[in-house]
Amino acid sequence: MKGSIIIALLLAVLLTAVSCENVLDGEPEYEEAVAYVESFRVDTVAGPNVTLSFICMTPTPCWSFSRVEEVRSGRSAHFTLYRKLKRNVTCIQVIGSFTHTMQVTVQDTGAFTFKVYRTPTTTLDTTIVL
């Protein structure tokens, strides 16, 4: 009984050391890549606040949303979404997806265009009028 407890404690310490290996080696814990958007829509417009929803396809279901970059130019906003994958994780090899919802503020009235990458060279665009 006492030997089983000692073995269990040693295994717990070993597993903790293995799970922290990448962080201790200075490697990032997650791999990050651009997430190409399958579709997006304007959910709501309430004054200057616009809620957008994005659906992104991923190579496996282990990828999740990481962050979004927004670049504004005149009367448009261009979004690049990023996905992340925890390193050294075994994952089933089927297509996955995730949804991301965000709110943006448009200060001026009139037409405003939102753009997101569908592929590395094409975008999905939609224009709203406030």
Sequence and secondary structure as in RCSB ss.txt:
>XXXX:A:sequence
MKGSIIIALLLAVLLTAVSCENVLDGEPEYEEAVAYVESFRVDTVAGPNVTLSFICMTPTPCWSFSRVEEVRSGR
SAHFTLYRKLKRNVTCIQVIGSFTHTMQVTVQDTGAFTFKVYRTPTTTLDTTIVL
>XXXX:A:secstr
 HHHHHHHHHHHHHHHHHHTHHHHTT  SEEEEEE EEEEEEEEEETTEEEEEEEEEESSTT EEEEEEEEEETT
EEEEEEEEEEETT     S EEEEEEEEEE  SSSEEEEEEESSSS EEEEEEE 
